Amino acid sequence: MAKKRSKKGAMSGCNISNGCKSKKGGLTAKGRRMINRKTGSKLKAPQPGGGSRKKSYCARSAGQMKKFPKAAKDPNSRLRKARRRWKC
């Protein structure tokens, strides 16, 4: 029987100082590996060149901009940095 993995607390222990999160916004390759290992998910690197994943991410993150206006106004928020990295 396969071991069921919990998604709760997957980001705990993941921060900029240990190299999991990027200062530019988003996760580093190390951070994606860590989350994938903890949750069994299949996170991929950003797709700024275009395609369906970029279109989907930009649409989802636009919704986050509406939901969190404080983060949307701050140019140094992780949300805004990630959107810049994805070229949204």
PDB file of N, CA, C and O in Angstrom:
ATOM      1  N   MET A   1       0.838  -1.168   0.000  1.00  0.00           N
ATOM      2  CA  MET A   1       0.000   0.000   0.000  1.00  0.00           C
ATOM      3  C   MET A   1       0.891   1.242   0.000  1.00  0.00           C
ATOM      4  O   MET A   1       1.860   1.312   0.755  1.00  0.00           O
ATOM      5  N   ALA A   2       0.562   2.222  -0.848  1.00  0.00           N
ATOM      6  CA  ALA A   2       1.348   3.450  -0.956  1.00  0.00           C
ATOM      7  C   ALA A   2       1.114   4.353   0.248  1.00  0.00           C
ATOM      8  O   ALA A   2       0.010   4.429   0.787  1.00  0.00           O
ATOM      9  N   LYS A   3       2.154   5.018   0.645  1.00  0.00           N
ATOM     10  CA  LYS A   3       2.068   5.939   1.781  1.00  0.00           C
ATOM     11  C   LYS A   3       1.373   7.221   1.329  1.00  0.00           C
ATOM     12  O   LYS A   3       1.793   7.840   0.352  1.00  0.00           O
ATOM     13  N   LYS A   4       0.320   7.620   2.026  1.00  0.00           N
ATOM     14  CA  LYS A   4      -0.402   8.830   1.678  1.00  0.00           C
ATOM     15  C   LYS A   4       0.325  10.016   2.294  1.00  0.00           C
ATOM     16  O   LYS A   4       0.640  10.008   3.484  1.00  0.00           O
ATOM     17  N   ARG A   5       0.591  11.031   1.490  1.00  0.00           N
ATOM     18  CA  ARG A   5       1.324  12.192   1.968  1.00  0.00           C
ATOM     19  C   ARG A   5       0.375  13.327   2.274  1.00  0.00           C
ATOM     20  O   ARG A   5      -0.608  13.542   1.564  1.00  0.00           O
ATOM     21  N   SER A   6       0.670  14.040   3.318  1.00  0.00           N
ATOM     22  CA  SER A   6      -0.145  15.167   3.737  1.00  0.00           C
ATOM     23  C   SER A   6       0.366  16.441   3.089  1.00  0.00           C
ATOM     24  O   SER A   6       1.577  16.648   3.005  1.00  0.00           O
ATOM     25  N   LYS A   7      -0.541  17.304   2.625  1.00  0.00           N
ATOM     26  CA  LYS A   7      -0.150  18.566   2.020  1.00  0.00           C
ATOM     27  C   LYS A   7      -0.092  19.679   3.050  1.00  0.00           C
ATOM     28  O   LYS A   7       0.430  20.757   2.764  1.00  0.00           O
ATOM     29  N   LYS A   8      -0.616  19.441   4.236  1.00  0.00           N
ATOM     30  CA  LYS A   8      -0.649  20.475   5.256  1.00  0.00           C
ATOM     31  C   LYS A   8       0.770  20.758   5.747  1.00  0.00           C
ATOM     32  O   LYS A   8       1.509  19.837   6.093  1.00  0.00           O
ATOM     33  N   GLY A   9       1.141  22.025   5.774  1.00  0.00           N
ATOM     34  CA  GLY A   9       2.460  22.408   6.256  1.00  0.00           C
ATOM     35  C   GLY A   9       3.580  22.131   5.274  1.00  0.00           C
ATOM     36  O   GLY A   9       4.737  22.018   5.680  1.00  0.00           O
ATOM     37  N   ALA A  10       3.267  22.020   3.998  1.00  0.00           N
ATOM     38  CA  ALA A  10       4.289  21.690   3.005  1.00  0.00           C
ATOM     39  C   ALA A  10       5.315  22.807   2.873  1.00  0.00           C
ATOM     40  O   ALA A  10       6.478  22.543   2.565  1.00  0.00           O
ATOM     41  N   MET A  11       4.903  24.044   3.099  1.00  0.00           N
ATOM     42  CA  MET A  11       5.811  25.170   2.951  1.00  0.00           C
ATOM     43  C   MET A  11       6.597  25.463   4.225  1.00  0.00           C
ATOM     44  O   MET A  11       7.491  26.309   4.211  1.00  0.00           O
ATOM     45  N   SER A  12       6.279  24.776   5.335  1.00  0.00           N
ATOM     46  CA  SER A  12       7.021  25.037   6.558  1.00  0.00           C
ATOM     47  C   SER A  12       8.472  24.605   6.375  1.00  0.00           C
ATOM     48  O   SER A  12       8.750  23.525   5.853  1.00  0.00           O
ATOM     49  N   GLY A  13       9.376  25.447   6.802  1.00  0.00           N
ATOM     50  CA  GLY A  13      10.793  25.155   6.639  1.00  0.00           C
ATOM     51  C   GLY A  13      11.350  25.616   5.310  1.00  0.00           C
ATOM     52  O   GLY A  13      12.538  25.442   5.042  1.00  0.00           O
ATOM     53  N   CYS A  14      10.512  26.199   4.477  1.00  0.00           N
ATOM     54  CA  CYS A  14      10.953  26.688   3.173  1.00  0.00           C
ATOM     55  C   CYS A  14      11.007  28.213   3.238  1.00  0.00           C
ATOM     56  O   CYS A  14       9.971  28.869   3.342  1.00  0.00           O
ATOM     57  N   ASN A  15      12.216  28.776   3.175  1.00  0.00           N
ATOM     58  CA  ASN A  15      12.352  30.221   3.226  1.00  0.00           C
ATOM     59  C   ASN A  15      13.531  30.676   2.365  1.00  0.00           C
ATOM     60  O   ASN A  15      14.240  29.858   1.779  1.00  0.00           O
ATOM     61  N   ILE A  16      13.725  31.980   2.299  1.00  0.00           N
ATOM     62  CA  ILE A  16      14.769  32.543   1.451  1.00  0.00           C
ATOM     63  C   ILE A  16      16.154  32.152   1.966  1.00  0.00           C
ATOM     64  O   ILE A  16      17.052  31.851   1.180  1.00  0.00           O
ATOM     65  N   SER A  17      16.322  32.159   3.289  1.00  0.00           N
ATOM     66  CA  SER A  17      17.651  31.915   3.854  1.00  0.00           C
ATOM     67  C   SER A  17      18.182  30.507   3.597  1.00  0.00           C
ATOM     68  O   SER A  17      19.395  30.321   3.505  1.00  0.00           O
ATOM     69  N   ASN A  18      17.297  29.508   3.479  1.00  0.00           N
ATOM     70  CA  ASN A  18      17.815  28.160   3.207  1.00  0.00           C
ATOM     71  C   ASN A  18      17.780  27.819   1.708  1.00  0.00           C
ATOM     72  O   ASN A  18      18.060  26.685   1.320  1.00  0.00           O
ATOM     73  N   GLY A  19      17.433  28.805   0.874  1.00  0.00           N
ATOM     74  CA  GLY A  19      17.528  28.628  -0.566  1.00  0.00           C
ATOM     75  C   GLY A  19      16.316  28.018  -1.235  1.00  0.00           C
ATOM     76  O   GLY A  19      16.385  27.673  -2.414  1.00  0.00           O
ATOM     77  N   CYS A  20      15.206  27.873  -0.527  1.00  0.00           N
ATOM     78  CA  CYS A  20      14.006  27.299  -1.135  1.00  0.00           C
ATOM     79  C   CYS A  20      13.185  28.344  -1.896  1.00  0.00           C
ATOM     80  O   CYS A  20      12.603  28.055  -2.941  1.00  0.00           O
ATOM     81  N   LYS A  21      13.151  29.558  -1.354  1.00  0.00           N
ATOM     82  CA  LYS A  21      12.430  30.641  -2.022  1.00  0.00           C
ATOM     83  C   LYS A  21      13.436  31.593  -2.631  1.00  0.00           C
ATOM     84  O   LYS A  21      14.514  31.817  -2.081  1.00  0.00           O
ATOM     85  N   SER A  22      13.072  32.150  -3.773  1.00  0.00           N
ATOM     86  CA  SER A  22      13.936  33.091  -4.464  1.00  0.00           C
ATOM     87  C   SER A  22      13.644  34.508  -3.996  1.00  0.00           C
ATOM     88  O   SER A  22      12.500  34.833  -3.680  1.00  0.00           O
ATOM     89  N   LYS A  23      14.662  35.348  -3.950  1.00  0.00           N
ATOM     90  CA  LYS A  23      14.453  36.757  -3.619  1.00  0.00           C
ATOM     91  C   LYS A  23      13.690  37.455  -4.732  1.00  0.00           C
ATOM     92  O   LYS A  23      13.062  38.488  -4.498  1.00  0.00           O
ATOM     93  N   LYS A  24      13.737  36.906  -5.933  1.00  0.00           N
ATOM     94  CA  LYS A  24      13.034  37.479  -7.066  1.00  0.00           C
ATOM     95  C   LYS A  24      11.560  37.110  -7.083  1.00  0.00           C
ATOM     96  O   LYS A  24      10.800  37.643  -7.892  1.00  0.00           O
ATOM     97  N   GLY A  25      11.148  36.215  -6.215  1.00  0.00           N
ATOM     98  CA  GLY A  25       9.760  35.759  -6.166  1.00  0.00           C
ATOM     99  C   GLY A  25       9.661  34.339  -6.676  1.00  0.00           C
ATOM    100  O   GLY A  25      10.358  33.970  -7.621  1.00  0.00           O
ATOM    101  N   GLY A  26       8.813  33.544  -6.072  1.00  0.00           N
ATOM    102  CA  GLY A  26       8.646  32.156  -6.483  1.00  0.00           C
ATOM    103  C   GLY A  26       9.618  31.225  -5.774  1.00  0.00           C
ATOM    104  O   GLY A  26      10.320  31.627  -4.846  1.00  0.00           O
ATOM    105  N   LEU A  27       9.647  29.994  -6.218  1.00  0.00           N
ATOM    106  CA  LEU A  27      10.502  28.976  -5.615  1.00  0.00           C
ATOM    107  C   LEU A  27      11.728  28.719  -6.476  1.00  0.00           C
ATOM    108  O   LEU A  27      11.699  28.912  -7.691  1.00  0.00           O
ATOM    109  N   THR A  28      12.788  28.289  -5.843  1.00  0.00           N
ATOM    110  CA  THR A  28      13.978  27.861  -6.571  1.00  0.00           C
ATOM    111  C   THR A  28      13.801  26.377  -6.917  1.00  0.00           C
ATOM    112  O   THR A  28      12.824  25.750  -6.509  1.00  0.00           O
ATOM    113  N   ALA A  29      14.746  25.832  -7.666  1.00  0.00           N
ATOM    114  CA  ALA A  29      14.683  24.406  -8.003  1.00  0.00           C
ATOM    115  C   ALA A  29      14.716  23.570  -6.726  1.00  0.00           C
ATOM    116  O   ALA A  29      14.022  22.559  -6.621  1.00  0.00           O
ATOM    117  N   LYS A  30      15.526  23.996  -5.757  1.00  0.00           N
ATOM    118  CA  LYS A  30      15.604  23.290  -4.481  1.00  0.00           C
ATOM    119  C   LYS A  30      14.250  23.325  -3.765  1.00  0.00           C
ATOM    120  O   LYS A  30      13.822  22.320  -3.196  1.00  0.00           O
ATOM    121  N   GLY A  31      13.587  24.465  -3.792  1.00  0.00           N
ATOM    122  CA  GLY A  31      12.278  24.596  -3.152  1.00  0.00           C
ATOM    123  C   GLY A  31      11.234  23.722  -3.812  1.00  0.00           C
ATOM    124  O   GLY A  31      10.421  23.102  -3.127  1.00  0.00           O
ATOM    125  N   ARG A  32      11.247  23.664  -5.149  1.00  0.00           N
ATOM    126  CA  ARG A  32      10.290  22.806  -5.869  1.00  0.00           C
ATOM    127  C   ARG A  32      10.521  21.346  -5.524  1.00  0.00           C
ATOM    128  O   ARG A  32       9.561  20.603  -5.326  1.00  0.00           O
ATOM    129  N   ARG A  33      11.790  20.916  -5.449  1.00  0.00           N
ATOM    130  CA  ARG A  33      12.092  19.529  -5.072  1.00  0.00           C
ATOM    131  C   ARG A  33      11.578  19.232  -3.669  1.00  0.00           C
ATOM    132  O   ARG A  33      11.009  18.169  -3.424  1.00  0.00           O
ATOM    133  N   MET A  34      11.778  20.170  -2.753  1.00  0.00           N
ATOM    134  CA  MET A  34      11.352  19.983  -1.370  1.00  0.00           C
ATOM    135  C   MET A  34       9.830  19.836  -1.272  1.00  0.00           C
ATOM    136  O   MET A  34       9.337  18.939  -0.589  1.00  0.00           O
ATOM    137  N   ILE A  35       9.095  20.706  -1.946  1.00  0.00           N
ATOM    138  CA  ILE A  35       7.632  20.648  -1.918  1.00  0.00           C
ATOM    139  C   ILE A  35       7.144  19.367  -2.586  1.00  0.00           C
ATOM    140  O   ILE A  35       6.236  18.708  -2.080  1.00  0.00           O
ATOM    141  N   ASN A  36       7.744  19.013  -3.718  1.00  0.00           N
ATOM    142  CA  ASN A  36       7.351  17.785  -4.417  1.00  0.00           C
ATOM    143  C   ASN A  36       7.569  16.555  -3.543  1.00  0.00           C
ATOM    144  O   ASN A  36       6.745  15.640  -3.522  1.00  0.00           O
ATOM    145  N   ARG A  37       8.681  16.544  -2.828  1.00  0.00           N
ATOM    146  CA  ARG A  37       8.991  15.413  -1.953  1.00  0.00           C
ATOM    147  C   ARG A  37       7.992  15.329  -0.798  1.00  0.00           C
ATOM    148  O   ARG A  37       7.529  14.242  -0.451  1.00  0.00           O
ATOM    149  N   LYS A  38       7.659  16.484  -0.200  1.00  0.00           N
ATOM    150  CA  LYS A  38       6.751  16.495   0.949  1.00  0.00           C
ATOM    151  C   LYS A  38       5.318  16.155   0.574  1.00  0.00           C
ATOM    152  O   LYS A  38       4.627  15.467   1.325  1.00  0.00           O
ATOM    153  N   THR A  39       4.863  16.633  -0.586  1.00  0.00           N
ATOM    154  CA  THR A  39       3.448  16.514  -0.926  1.00  0.00           C
ATOM    155  C   THR A  39       3.150  15.495  -2.014  1.00  0.00           C
ATOM    156  O   THR A  39       1.998  15.099  -2.193  1.00  0.00           O
ATOM    157  N   GLY A  40       4.169  15.069  -2.740  1.00  0.00           N
ATOM    158  CA  GLY A  40       3.928  14.149  -3.844  1.00  0.00           C
ATOM    159  C   GLY A  40       3.418  14.866  -5.086  1.00  0.00           C
ATOM    160  O   GLY A  40       2.945  14.220  -6.021  1.00  0.00           O
ATOM    161  N   SER A  41       3.508  16.206  -5.107  1.00  0.00           N
ATOM    162  CA  SER A  41       3.038  16.972  -6.259  1.00  0.00           C
ATOM    163  C   SER A  41       4.113  17.010  -7.338  1.00  0.00           C
ATOM    164  O   SER A  41       5.183  16.426  -7.166  1.00  0.00           O
ATOM    165  N   LYS A  42       3.841  17.687  -8.440  1.00  0.00           N
ATOM    166  CA  LYS A  42       4.777  17.758  -9.560  1.00  0.00           C
ATOM    167  C   LYS A  42       4.934  19.207 -10.003  1.00  0.00           C
ATOM    168  O   LYS A  42       4.620  19.548 -11.144  1.00  0.00           O
ATOM    169  N   LEU A  43       5.425  20.068  -9.094  1.00  0.00           N
ATOM    170  CA  LEU A  43       5.632  21.467  -9.450  1.00  0.00           C
ATOM    171  C   LEU A  43       6.695  21.576 -10.525  1.00  0.00           C
ATOM    172  O   LEU A  43       7.683  20.842 -10.513  1.00  0.00           O
ATOM    173  N   LYS A  44       6.488  22.490 -11.449  1.00  0.00           N
ATOM    174  CA  LYS A  44       7.437  22.706 -12.531  1.00  0.00           C
ATOM    175  C   LYS A  44       7.983  24.122 -12.452  1.00  0.00           C
ATOM    176  O   LYS A  44       7.437  24.964 -11.739  1.00  0.00           O
ATOM    177  N   ALA A  45       9.053  24.383 -13.177  1.00  0.00           N
ATOM    178  CA  ALA A  45       9.652  25.713 -13.220  1.00  0.00           C
ATOM    179  C   ALA A  45       8.721  26.670 -13.972  1.00  0.00           C
ATOM    180  O   ALA A  45       7.869  26.218 -14.737  1.00  0.00           O
ATOM    181  N   PRO A  46       8.871  27.992 -13.766  1.00  0.00           N
ATOM    182  CA  PRO A  46       8.039  28.956 -14.490  1.00  0.00           C
ATOM    183  C   PRO A  46       8.179  28.813 -15.999  1.00  0.00           C
ATOM    184  O   PRO A  46       9.197  28.330 -16.494  1.00  0.00           O
ATOM    185  N   GLN A  47       7.160  29.230 -16.718  1.00  0.00           N
ATOM    186  CA  GLN A  47       7.138  29.144 -18.179  1.00  0.00           C
ATOM    187  C   GLN A  47       6.935  30.550 -18.753  1.00  0.00           C
ATOM    188  O   GLN A  47       5.884  30.825 -19.332  1.00  0.00           O
ATOM    189  N   PRO A  48       7.919  31.442 -18.602  1.00  0.00           N
ATOM    190  CA  PRO A  48       7.716  32.814 -19.057  1.00  0.00           C
ATOM    191  C   PRO A  48       7.661  32.958 -20.571  1.00  0.00           C
ATOM    192  O   PRO A  48       7.204  33.987 -21.069  1.00  0.00           O
ATOM    193  N   GLY A  49       8.117  31.950 -21.317  1.00  0.00           N
ATOM    194  CA  GLY A  49       8.134  32.033 -22.770  1.00  0.00           C
ATOM    195  C   GLY A  49       6.758  31.977 -23.409  1.00  0.00           C
ATOM    196  O   GLY A  49       6.608  32.399 -24.556  1.00  0.00           O
ATOM    197  N   GLY A  50       5.763  31.479 -22.723  1.00  0.00           N
ATOM    198  CA  GLY A  50       4.419  31.387 -23.274  1.00  0.00           C
ATOM    199  C   GLY A  50       3.885  29.981 -23.168  1.00  0.00           C
ATOM    200  O   GLY A  50       4.585  29.068 -22.730  1.00  0.00           O
ATOM    201  N   GLY A  51       2.654  29.814 -23.567  1.00  0.00           N
ATOM    202  CA  GLY A  51       2.026  28.510 -23.516  1.00  0.00           C
ATOM    203  C   GLY A  51       0.853  28.490 -22.551  1.00  0.00           C
ATOM    204  O   GLY A  51       0.519  29.499 -21.931  1.00  0.00           O
ATOM    205  N   SER A  52       0.241  27.335 -22.439  1.00  0.00           N
ATOM    206  CA  SER A  52      -0.978  27.217 -21.642  1.00  0.00           C
ATOM    207  C   SER A  52      -0.724  27.382 -20.145  1.00  0.00           C
ATOM    208  O   SER A  52      -1.570  27.932 -19.440  1.00  0.00           O
ATOM    209  N   ARG A  53       0.431  26.915 -19.642  1.00  0.00           N
ATOM    210  CA  ARG A  53       0.721  27.066 -18.213  1.00  0.00           C
ATOM    211  C   ARG A  53       0.877  28.531 -17.836  1.00  0.00           C
ATOM    212  O   ARG A  53       0.423  28.960 -16.776  1.00  0.00           O
ATOM    213  N   LYS A  54       1.524  29.298 -18.712  1.00  0.00           N
ATOM    214  CA  LYS A  54       1.695  30.731 -18.439  1.00  0.00           C
ATOM    215  C   LYS A  54       0.341  31.426 -18.431  1.00  0.00           C
ATOM    216  O   LYS A  54       0.056  32.230 -17.543  1.00  0.00           O
ATOM    217  N   LYS A  55      -0.477  31.125 -19.400  1.00  0.00           N
ATOM    218  CA  LYS A  55      -1.801  31.743 -19.503  1.00  0.00           C
ATOM    219  C   LYS A  55      -2.630  31.429 -18.255  1.00  0.00           C
ATOM    220  O   LYS A  55      -3.302  32.305 -17.710  1.00  0.00           O
ATOM    221  N   SER A  56      -2.576  30.185 -17.816  1.00  0.00           N
ATOM    222  CA  SER A  56      -3.316  29.753 -16.641  1.00  0.00           C
ATOM    223  C   SER A  56      -2.787  30.431 -15.380  1.00  0.00           C
ATOM    224  O   SER A  56      -3.571  30.896 -14.552  1.00  0.00           O
ATOM    225  N   TYR A  57      -1.465  30.492 -15.230  1.00  0.00           N
ATOM    226  CA  TYR A  57      -0.880  31.121 -14.040  1.00  0.00           C
ATOM    227  C   TYR A  57      -1.241  32.599 -13.984  1.00  0.00           C
ATOM    228  O   TYR A  57      -1.630  33.109 -12.933  1.00  0.00           O
ATOM    229  N   CYS A  58      -1.113  33.278 -15.105  1.00  0.00           N
ATOM    230  CA  CYS A  58      -1.398  34.715 -15.123  1.00  0.00           C
ATOM    231  C   CYS A  58      -2.857  34.984 -14.767  1.00  0.00           C
ATOM    232  O   CYS A  58      -3.152  35.964 -14.082  1.00  0.00           O
ATOM    233  N   ALA A  59      -3.764  34.139 -15.216  1.00  0.00           N
ATOM    234  CA  ALA A  59      -5.178  34.300 -14.879  1.00  0.00           C
ATOM    235  C   ALA A  59      -5.414  34.057 -13.389  1.00  0.00           C
ATOM    236  O   ALA A  59      -6.148  34.809 -12.747  1.00  0.00           O
ATOM    237  N   ARG A  60      -4.791  33.002 -12.832  1.00  0.00           N
ATOM    238  CA  ARG A  60      -4.949  32.721 -11.401  1.00  0.00           C
ATOM    239  C   ARG A  60      -4.361  33.831 -10.548  1.00  0.00           C
ATOM    240  O   ARG A  60      -4.970  34.253  -9.565  1.00  0.00           O
ATOM    241  N   SER A  61      -3.185  34.303 -10.918  1.00  0.00           N
ATOM    242  CA  SER A  61      -2.530  35.319 -10.100  1.00  0.00           C
ATOM    243  C   SER A  61      -3.238  36.668 -10.222  1.00  0.00           C
ATOM    244  O   SER A  61      -3.166  37.484  -9.303  1.00  0.00           O
ATOM    245  N   ALA A  62      -3.917  36.914 -11.333  1.00  0.00           N
ATOM    246  CA  ALA A  62      -4.718  38.137 -11.450  1.00  0.00           C
ATOM    247  C   ALA A  62      -5.850  38.099 -10.425  1.00  0.00           C
ATOM    248  O   ALA A  62      -6.209  39.131  -9.858  1.00  0.00           O
ATOM    249  N   GLY A  63      -6.407  36.925 -10.189  1.00  0.00           N
ATOM    250  CA  GLY A  63      -7.432  36.763  -9.165  1.00  0.00           C
ATOM    251  C   GLY A  63      -6.866  37.019  -7.777  1.00  0.00           C
ATOM    252  O   GLY A  63      -7.547  37.588  -6.924  1.00  0.00           O
ATOM    253  N   GLN A  64      -5.622  36.603  -7.545  1.00  0.00           N
ATOM    254  CA  GLN A  64      -4.972  36.861  -6.261  1.00  0.00           C
ATOM    255  C   GLN A  64      -4.749  38.363  -6.067  1.00  0.00           C
ATOM    256  O   GLN A  64      -4.830  38.868  -4.947  1.00  0.00           O
ATOM    257  N   MET A  65      -4.466  39.074  -7.165  1.00  0.00           N
ATOM    258  CA  MET A  65      -4.272  40.524  -7.089  1.00  0.00           C
ATOM    259  C   MET A  65      -5.573  41.200  -6.635  1.00  0.00           C
ATOM    260  O   MET A  65      -5.545  42.166  -5.872  1.00  0.00           O
ATOM    261  N   LYS A  66      -6.705  40.682  -7.110  1.00  0.00           N
ATOM    262  CA  LYS A  66      -7.993  41.243  -6.701  1.00  0.00           C
ATOM    263  C   LYS A  66      -8.306  40.896  -5.251  1.00  0.00           C
ATOM    264  O   LYS A  66      -8.842  41.718  -4.508  1.00  0.00           O
ATOM    265  N   LYS A  67      -7.970  39.681  -4.859  1.00  0.00           N
ATOM    266  CA  LYS A  67      -8.295  39.215  -3.519  1.00  0.00           C
ATOM    267  C   LYS A  67      -7.434  39.887  -2.448  1.00  0.00           C
ATOM    268  O   LYS A  67      -7.890  40.118  -1.328  1.00  0.00           O
ATOM    269  N   PHE A  68      -6.189  40.197  -2.800  1.00  0.00           N
ATOM    270  CA  PHE A  68      -5.256  40.797  -1.839  1.00  0.00           C
ATOM    271  C   PHE A  68      -4.764  42.143  -2.369  1.00  0.00           C
ATOM    272  O   PHE A  68      -3.653  42.229  -2.892  1.00  0.00           O
ATOM    273  N   PRO A  69      -5.579  43.197  -2.240  1.00  0.00           N
ATOM    274  CA  PRO A  69      -5.193  44.497  -2.801  1.00  0.00           C
ATOM    275  C   PRO A  69      -3.938  45.084  -2.161  1.00  0.00           C
ATOM    276  O   PRO A  69      -3.216  45.846  -2.804  1.00  0.00           O
ATOM    277  N   LYS A  70      -3.673  44.737  -0.906  1.00  0.00           N
ATOM    278  CA  LYS A  70      -2.468  45.253  -0.240  1.00  0.00           C
ATOM    279  C   LYS A  70      -1.218  44.714  -0.939  1.00  0.00           C
ATOM    280  O   LYS A  70      -0.266  45.461  -1.171  1.00  0.00           O
ATOM    281  N   ALA A  71      -1.217  43.433  -1.271  1.00  0.00           N
ATOM    282  CA  ALA A  71      -0.085  42.834  -1.987  1.00  0.00           C
ATOM    283  C   ALA A  71      -0.014  43.356  -3.419  1.00  0.00           C
ATOM    284  O   ALA A  71       1.076  43.493  -3.976  1.00  0.00           O
ATOM    285  N   ALA A  72      -1.164  43.647  -4.016  1.00  0.00           N
ATOM    286  CA  ALA A  72      -1.199  44.126  -5.393  1.00  0.00           C
ATOM    287  C   ALA A  72      -0.583  45.513  -5.522  1.00  0.00           C
ATOM    288  O   ALA A  72      -0.019  45.854  -6.562  1.00  0.00           O
ATOM    289  N   LYS A  73      -0.693  46.310  -4.463  1.00  0.00           N
ATOM    290  CA  LYS A  73      -0.151  47.676  -4.500  1.00  0.00           C
ATOM    291  C   LYS A  73       1.343  47.721  -4.201  1.00  0.00           C
ATOM    292  O   LYS A  73       2.030  48.653  -4.619  1.00  0.00           O
ATOM    293  N   ASP A  74       1.848  46.734  -3.488  1.00  0.00           N
ATOM    294  CA  ASP A  74       3.253  46.712  -3.085  1.00  0.00           C
ATOM    295  C   ASP A  74       4.110  46.097  -4.198  1.00  0.00           C
ATOM    296  O   ASP A  74       3.966  44.909  -4.486  1.00  0.00           O
ATOM    297  N   PRO A  75       4.991  46.871  -4.824  1.00  0.00           N
ATOM    298  CA  PRO A  75       5.802  46.310  -5.919  1.00  0.00           C
ATOM    299  C   PRO A  75       6.800  45.251  -5.456  1.00  0.00           C
ATOM    300  O   PRO A  75       7.330  44.508  -6.282  1.00  0.00           O
ATOM    301  N   ASN A  76       7.066  45.168  -4.153  1.00  0.00           N
ATOM    302  CA  ASN A  76       8.016  44.181  -3.648  1.00  0.00           C
ATOM    303  C   ASN A  76       7.336  42.971  -3.026  1.00  0.00           C
ATOM    304  O   ASN A  76       8.007  42.151  -2.398  1.00  0.00           O
ATOM    305  N   SER A  77       6.010  42.834  -3.185  1.00  0.00           N
ATOM    306  CA  SER A  77       5.318  41.666  -2.639  1.00  0.00           C
ATOM    307  C   SER A  77       5.696  40.430  -3.448  1.00  0.00           C
ATOM    308  O   SER A  77       6.057  40.534  -4.620  1.00  0.00           O
ATOM    309  N   ARG A  78       5.613  39.269  -2.822  1.00  0.00           N
ATOM    310  CA  ARG A  78       5.967  38.023  -3.515  1.00  0.00           C
ATOM    311  C   ARG A  78       5.062  37.791  -4.717  1.00  0.00           C
ATOM    312  O   ARG A  78       5.500  37.250  -5.733  1.00  0.00           O
ATOM    313  N   LEU A  79       3.817  38.195  -4.607  1.00  0.00           N
ATOM    314  CA  LEU A  79       2.872  38.036  -5.715  1.00  0.00           C
ATOM    315  C   LEU A  79       3.323  38.842  -6.925  1.00  0.00           C
ATOM    316  O   LEU A  79       3.355  38.323  -8.041  1.00  0.00           O
ATOM    317  N   ARG A  80       3.668  40.097  -6.712  1.00  0.00           N
ATOM    318  CA  ARG A  80       4.094  40.951  -7.817  1.00  0.00           C
ATOM    319  C   ARG A  80       5.423  40.472  -8.401  1.00  0.00           C
ATOM    320  O   ARG A  80       5.616  40.510  -9.617  1.00  0.00           O
ATOM    321  N   LYS A  81       6.335  40.023  -7.545  1.00  0.00           N
ATOM    322  CA  LYS A  81       7.624  39.526  -8.027  1.00  0.00           C
ATOM    323  C   LYS A  81       7.433  38.283  -8.889  1.00  0.00           C
ATOM    324  O   LYS A  81       8.067  38.140  -9.935  1.00  0.00           O
ATOM    325  N   ALA A  82       6.560  37.389  -8.444  1.00  0.00           N
ATOM    326  CA  ALA A  82       6.311  36.168  -9.212  1.00  0.00           C
ATOM    327  C   ALA A  82       5.664  36.490 -10.549  1.00  0.00           C
ATOM    328  O   ALA A  82       6.005  35.884 -11.565  1.00  0.00           O
ATOM    329  N   ARG A  83       4.733  37.437 -10.560  1.00  0.00           N
ATOM    330  CA  ARG A  83       4.100  37.833 -11.826  1.00  0.00           C
ATOM    331  C   ARG A  83       5.118  38.437 -12.791  1.00  0.00           C
ATOM    332  O   ARG A  83       5.048  38.199 -13.997  1.00  0.00           O
ATOM    333  N   ARG A  84       6.054  39.208 -12.270  1.00  0.00           N
ATOM    334  CA  ARG A  84       7.116  39.764 -13.120  1.00  0.00           C
ATOM    335  C   ARG A  84       7.984  38.650 -13.693  1.00  0.00           C
ATOM    336  O   ARG A  84       8.378  38.685 -14.859  1.00  0.00           O
ATOM    337  N   ARG A  85       8.274  37.660 -12.850  1.00  0.00           N
ATOM    338  CA  ARG A  85       9.122  36.550 -13.288  1.00  0.00           C
ATOM    339  C   ARG A  85       8.445  35.727 -14.379  1.00  0.00           C
ATOM    340  O   ARG A  85       9.112  35.206 -15.273  1.00  0.00           O
ATOM    341  N   TRP A  86       7.131  35.611 -14.306  1.00  0.00           N
ATOM    342  CA  TRP A  86       6.364  34.875 -15.312  1.00  0.00           C
ATOM    343  C   TRP A  86       6.048  35.760 -16.521  1.00  0.00           C
ATOM    344  O   TRP A  86       5.505  35.283 -17.517  1.00  0.00           O
ATOM    345  N   LYS A  87       6.393  37.066 -16.432  1.00  0.00           N
ATOM    346  CA  LYS A  87       6.123  38.038 -17.503  1.00  0.00           C
ATOM    347  C   LYS A  87       4.631  38.176 -17.762  1.00  0.00           C
ATOM    348  O   LYS A  87       4.184  38.147 -18.909  1.00  0.00           O
ATOM    349  N   CYS A  88       3.858  38.326 -16.676  1.00  0.00           N
ATOM    350  CA  CYS A  88       2.405  38.532 -16.798  1.00  0.00           C
ATOM    351  C   CYS A  88       2.121  40.006 -16.994  1.00  0.00           C
ATOM    352  O   CYS A  88       0.961  40.400 -17.119  1.00  0.00           O
TER     353      CYS A  88
END
